[in-house]
Amino acid sequence: MIARRRLFTAVLIAVMLHGVATPRAHAAFGDQLLKLTASDAAAGDRFGNSVALDGGVALVGSWWDDDAGSESGAAYLFDVATGAQLAKLTASDAAAEDIFGVSVAINGGVAIVGSPRDDDAGNGSGSAYLFDVATGAQLAKLTASDAAAGDRFGNSVALDGGVALVGSYLDDDAGRSSGAAYLFDVATGTQLAKLTASDAAAGDRFGQSVALDSGVALVGSPLDDDAGTDSGSAYLFDVATGAQLAKLTASDAAEFDYFGYSVALDNGVALVGSYLDDDAGRESGSAYLFDVATGAQLAKLTASDASFFDQFGQSVAIDGGVALVGSFGDDDAGGDSGAAYLFDVATGTQLAKLTASDAAADDFFGLSVALDGGVALVGSYLDDDAGNGSGSAYLFDAALKGVFGDFNGDGTVDNDDLNLLLTYWGQPASPTPIGWNGRPPQGTTIDNSELNELLGLWGVGIFNPPAVSVPATSTDATTVPEPHTLLLALAAFGAGRARRPLRRRC
C-alpha cells in the first residue's frame, strides 16, 4: 500500500510539472500541410497525374509538360518538410508525346519515371528512366529486352530494395494486350526477369499497376475475366526467382469491377483497388486488403459516404499500418472535385477523409496517391492555379497521433488507460505488456515517456482530435486539459486505488 501511494504521489508530481506548458507541436491527423505546384507551371501540364513519396522527398509527375515538345513530360522532386522544389526531371532524349511522368516511384535515393510512348523500339514501345534524387542526374534508361511497338512499357513503375519493376500492359506474349512486367537491377540497369501471369490471356492488361516490397512483387490485371468480363485480378511474385506465388481476386468479384487497376504493398499486406465496383451505386468503387503470405482477403474498404461514380480505388497506397485510397469522382466541392480516404489496416476502419483546402469542381483530387512516414501525398492533376489543367498535389498529416496514450486501443485516452499505465509502471516495455494500439512504446521501460503521451491526449480521440484552443505560442492542434481538472480526476482515481488493489487488464 505504501508503495502504491508513493507511485501515485509521483504521478501527481509529474502531472503538476507537465501542466499545460508543454504542448507538442504537430498537426492533427488528416490536416493539410502543404500544396505543391511546379515552379514553371502552365496550363495543360497535368502536374499531379502521378505521385510518390520516400524519405522526406516527394516526386510528382507532369506528363503533359511541353519542354521538349507537346506532351514530352516531366517530373518534379520536392522537400516534404518545406515544400521547396528540389529538381525538375526530364529525359535526356525527351521528345514530343513521350508522356514522361505518367508513372513515378522513389526509394532509397533513386527515382524512376515511366515514359510509355517513347519510341526506341517502335511507336509506343515505351521506356523508364532512373535518376539520382540527390543530384537530379539521370542514371539509366530501362527498356525491355523484347520491346516492341505498342507495348507501353513504363505505364506503371515501382522501386524497392535496389530492384525496379516496370509494367508493360499492352505486351502481346499471350495474345493482344495480355501484358507483362519486368524486373531490373537498379545499380546496373540489367533486366532480371520478365513476369507474366500463369493463366495469361488476350486483353487481360497484366501490368496495368505494379508494386514492390520486401522481395515480393504485386502486378494488377484489371481486365482478367475469372468472375466475368473485366472483373480483374492481381498476382504476387517472388522477386528473387520470378515465381508466381498467388493470384488474388475479390471475394465478391463481378464483371467490370476492374479489380487490380491499382495496387500497393507494405509489410506483408497487399492493397488492391477496384474502382468500378458497384456496392454503393454504379462505379462507386472499393479496395481490398490481403495477407501476402497466405493470399487470404483481410478486409474490403469502402468510403463511409460512398456514392455512384466516385471511383474510389482508382489509386491506392499503404504504409505503416495506414491505407490511402483515392476517389477522384467524389463531389463534395462540385462534380469530380475528388477526395481520398485513410484507413486503419489492422481493423479496416476509416480514419479520415482528405479533401483540398481549395477544392473545386473537376480538379480530380485523388487521381493519384502516395503514403510514407506518416505523410500522405494526393495529386489533383486538373487543378487550375496556373491555368486550365495545370495541376497540383497536396501533402497531409497521416501519422497516427496519441497511440502511446491509448493503451487499451479503444480510441480515447481516459481513466482506463491511466489504470493500465500505473499497473505496469516501471516494467520492461518489451515484450509489450499492454496493447499500445499496435504501436511500440517509446523507450525500454514504461515510465514518464508514456505518462507524458497520456497527459498530452487526455480525453481526446486518437484519429480525429477536436479543434480546441491552445497556448498562443503553440502550433499544436491537440488539447491538454487544465491542470486542476486533471488533478481532480487523478485525486479521485488515487483515492479509489487506496481502497482496492490494482486490476490487471490486458
N, C-alpha and C positions, 0 to 999 in steps of 0.2 A: 504493500500500500504506500509506503514512504517513497519507494522508487517511482511509482506511478505519479504521485503528487509532484515529485521533482521534475519528472518529464513534462507534466502539464505546465508547471511554472516556466520551464524552458521554452515551451511553445508560446506561452503568453508573452514572454520577453521578446521572442522572435517576431510575434505579431506587432508589438509596440515599436520595435526597431524598423520593421518593414513599413508599417503605416501606409500612407498613400503617396509617399515622397519618391517611390522608386517604380513608377510605371514603366513598362517595357515598350520600347519604340519599335512597332511593327504595324503593317497594315493588317486589316481584318481579312479573313478568308473570303476569297471571291472579289476583293477590291481591285478595280482597275489601277494599274501602276503607271503605265506609260502608253502613249500612242507613237508608233513608228511610221515614218514616211521616208521616202527616198530623197536625198539631197537634190537630185535633179528630176524630181517627179514631174510627169507630164500626162496629159490626157491619153487614155487608152493603154497605159503601160501594164495594167493589171497586176500591180505590186501587191503581193499577199496571196497570189494563187497557190503558193506552196510555202510552208514554213517548217523550221526545225530549230531545236534548242540543244545545247550541251555545254556544260562547264561555264555557265555565265555568258555565253555567246549565242546570239540569235542569228539565224540565216533565213532570208526571205527572198523567194523567187519573184521575178517580174518578167514573165515570159513574152510579153509584147513590147518590151523596151526596144527602141529602134537605133541604138548606137551604131550597129554595123549593117543597117538596112531594116526594112519593115519586119517587125516580129523576130528580129535576131535574138533578143532576150538578154537578161542579166539576172544577177542575184546580189544581195547586199548582206554584209556582216554588221551586226550591232552589238554594243556592250549592253547587256541586260540591266546592269545596275544603274547606268546613266542614260541609256537610250542613244548614246552617241554612235554615229555611223563610223565603222572601222575601215571598211573597204567596199568597193564595188567590183564584183567578179564578172568577167566576160571571157568567152572562149578565145584562145589565141588565133583560131581560124574561123571566127564568127562570120556568119553570112545571113542574109535575109531569110526569114521564115524557118530558121532552125529551132525556134522556140526554146532556147536555152533557158532553164529555170522552171520548166514545167514541174520538175520534181527536185527536191533538195533533201540532204541529210547531213548531219555533222556528228563527229565522235572523235575523241582523243586528239584534238588539234588538227583534224583533217575534215574538209568539206567535200561533198560530192554533189554535182549538179547534172541533171539529165537534160539531154538535147535530142529528143526523139525524131526530129525531122532533119537532122544532119544527114548529108548525102554521100558520105565516104564510100559506101558500098551500094549505092543506088538511091533513088529518090525515097526519102523517109526511112532509110535503114537505121539511123539513129546512133547516138554515142552518149558517153557520160564523161565528165571531167573531174579530176581530183585537184584540190587546192590546199595549200598550207594556210591555215586560219591565221596564224601569227603575222604572216607577211602578205597574204593575198596572192602569192605566186602559184601559177599552175604547175602541178606536179606530174600529171599524166593524163592522157586521153585513153579511155577504155572503149573498145569496140568488140563485138562478138567474133569469135573465130570463124563462124559460119554466117556472118552478116549477109543480109540480102535486102533488096528494095522492099519497103513497106513493112518491115518488121517492127518499127517503132521501139527499138532498143533504147532504154533511158526514160521511158514513160513513168517508171517508178524506180526509186533507189533507196538503199538502206546501208548503214555502216555500223560495225561493231567489232571490237577486238582485232583490228587490223585486217578485217575482211569486208569487202564491198559486195552487195547483192543488187543486181540490176534486172529489172523486168523488161520483157520484150513480148508484149501481149498479143501481137499480130504475127508472131513466128508461126510457120506452117508445117512443122515436123509431123504432126499427127492430123493434118488436114488444115484447111484455110482458117487462120486466126485461132488455132488451138493454143498457141502461146508457149512461152518458156521463160526461164530466169537464169542468170549466170552469176557465179561466184568468182571473185577476183582477190588476189593478194594485193593489199593496198601499197605495201612497201615496194613491190616490183612491178605492179600492173599486170601480172601474169594471170590468165584465166585458169581457175582451179577446177571448175565443173560446170556443166550445163544441167539445170534441173527441169524436168518435165513431169507431169502427173502420170501415175501408173495406169490410169484409165483415160488418158488424154483423148479428146475428140474435137473435131472441127467446131469452131465457134465458141469454145469454152473461155477464151481470153485469159488463160492462166498467165499470171504476171501482171495483171492489172494493178495489183498492190503487192508490196513486199515489206517484210520486217525482219530484223536480226536481233538476237540477244543470247548471250552465253552459249554459243555454239549451236544454236537452233535457228533455222530459217523458217519463215512463215510466208506462204505465197497464196494470194487470193485468186479465185477463178469464178467470177460472179455470174458467168453465163453457162456454167455447168448445169446439167439438166436432171440430176438424180431425183429430185422431188417435183419435177415439172419443168417446163421451159424456163430457162434463166433463173432457176431457184438459187443456184450458186453454191460454192463450197470453198474451202481453204485447205492447204496442205502443209504439214510440218515435215521438215527435213533435218537430218544430221549434217551440219556444215563440214565436219571433218571427212565424212565418207560420201556425202551426196545422197545417202539412202533416204527414201521416204519413210517417215515414222508413223504418220497417221493422216487420215482425211477427216476434216471437221465439217459437219453440216448442222444446221439448226434443228432442234427437237421438233419445231413446228414449221419446218420448211414448206414453202409453197411457191408456185410458179411466179416468176417475175419479181421475186424478192431482192435479187442482186446481192445475196449474202456473199461476202468476200470482196466487195468493191473497195473496202478499206480494211487494213489490218494493222495491229500493233502487238508488241511482245515486251514483257518485263517480268523478271523474277519468277519464271515458271508459270506465268499466266498469259494466255492469248486473248486478244480483244478483236472481234470481227464485226464490222459494220454491215448492216442490211437495210440500206436507206430507202428501199421501195417496199418494205414490209407494210402491211395494211392494218395493224392492230387497232389504231385509233382513227381510221379513215384512210383513204387511198394515199399511198406514199407518205404516211406519217413517219415510218422508219423505226428501226430498233438496232441494238447492238448486243453481242453475246460474249460472255466470258467463258473460257475453257481452261482446264488443267492441262498444261503441256505434257506432263509425264504420262497421263492416262488418256488424254483426249476427251475426257468427260466434260459435258457442259455444266458450268457452275451457276450461271445466272443469265437472265435476259434483262437488258436495260432498256427502259423506255422513259420518255420525258413525262414529268408529272402533269404537264399541260399539253400533252401531245395532241396534234390536230392534223387533218389531212394536208398533204403537200408540204409538210415541214421538212421532210427528207433528213430526219435525224439518223445519223450513222454514215453520212456521206464522207465524213472524216473522223478518225479516232486516234487517240494516243493514250499511253498508260505509263505511269512511273511512280515508284514509291508508295504503292497501295492506293493510288488515286487513278481513276479513269476519266478521260475527257472525250466528249462526243460532240461533234459539230452538227448544227441543224440550220443550214443556211436559208431554208424556206420559212422559218419562223417569222411571224408577222407582228410582233409586239409594237414595233415602231413604224409599221407600214409594211406593205407587201414585200416579202423576201428581205426584210431588214436583217434577219438572222439572229442566231443565238448559239450558245454552246453550254454544255452541262457537265458538271463534275460529280463523280460517283465514288463511293467507298467500295473498293474492290472486294474487301472481305465480306461485306454484307449485301452489296448491290444497292445500297441506299443512295438516293440523290442527295448531294450535299449543297449544291448551289447552281443557279442559272446565271450565266455570264452574258451580258449584252454591252454594247459600246455606249460610252457616255454621250456620244453624239450620233447615236443610231438614226438611220433614215431608211426610207423605202429603197429597195433594190441595191443595198450595199453588199448583200451576200456574206455577211459576217458569219463565220463558221464554216466556210467552204474548205478551209484548211486549219488544222490544229496541231500543236506540239506541247509537250509537257516534260519538264526536267527540273529537279532540285527544288520543288515547291513553287515553280513559276509556270504559268500557262501562257501560251502564245496562240493568238487566234487571228487568222487572216480575214480581210474584208476587201476582196480584190476589186469590187466595183464602187468603193467609196470615192467621193468626188472632190476631195480637198484641193487637188491641183488640176482639176479638170475632169470631165466625164470619164469614169473608169480608171482614174489614176491609181487608186488603191491605197490600202494602209494595212497595218497589223497592230494588235493590241496585246500588251503584257498585263497579266493578272496575278494576284497573290493566290497560290494554290497550295500553300503549306498549312497542314492541319495545326490549328492553334490549341494550346491548352491540353494536349493529350497526356502530358505528365501529371496534370492535376486531376484528370478524370480517371481515377484509379480503378473504378469498377466498370468503366466503359458504358455508362448509361446516358452519356451526352451532356451531363450537367455536373459542375463541381459544387459539392454540398457536404453536409454533415457525414453522409455515408463514406465519402472519400477521406474526410479527416479521420474518421474512425479507423479506416484501413491504414492510413499513414501512421497513426500512433501505435497501432498494433504491431507494425513491422519496423518501427523506428530503430535505427542502428543495425539492422540486419543487412547482410550482403544483398546487393541489388541483382546479382547474377548467381545462380539461376533466379529469374524474376519470381518473387513470391506472390505477387498480385497482378491483376490484369493489365494495367497500364494502357488499356485500349489498343493493344497490339504494338506498342512502341517501346523501345528500350529506355530504361531510366538514364538519368544524366551522369551519374557517377558510379563508383564501386559500392557505395553504401547508401541506404535510404536515410536521408538526413535533411539538412536545411535547403539543399537544392530543390528537393521535391516539395518541401513546405512552401518555398517561395513561389513555385509554379502554382500550387494550390491556392495560395492567397491572391495571386495575381488574377485568377479567374473565378473567384468565389461567386457562386450563383449565376454563372454565365454559361450558356450553351456553347459547346465547342465550335460547331461549324458555322453558326450564324450569330455572332455576338451582337447584342443590341447597340444602337447608336447612343452613346452617353457622353456627358461632359467629363473632361479630364483636365488636369492642370494645364495652364496655358503654355508651359514650357515643354509639354509632351506632344508627340505625334501619334501616340498610342490610341487605337480605337477601341481598346478593351477596358472594361471597367474594373476598378478595385473599390470595395465598399469603404465607407467612412470607418475609422478605427473603432469608435465607440460601438458601432453596430456589430462589428465582428467580435469585439471583446465580449460584448454581452452574450453573443451566441456561444463563444468558446467558454465563458464562465458557466453558463447553464450546462453546456456539454461536460465540462470538468466536474461539476457538482454531481451530475448523474453517474459519472465514471467512478467517483469515490464510493458510490453505494453499490456498484455492481462490477464484476470483472469484465475485462475487455473481451469482446467476442471476435473470433477469427472468422472472417468472411472471405472466401476465395472465389 
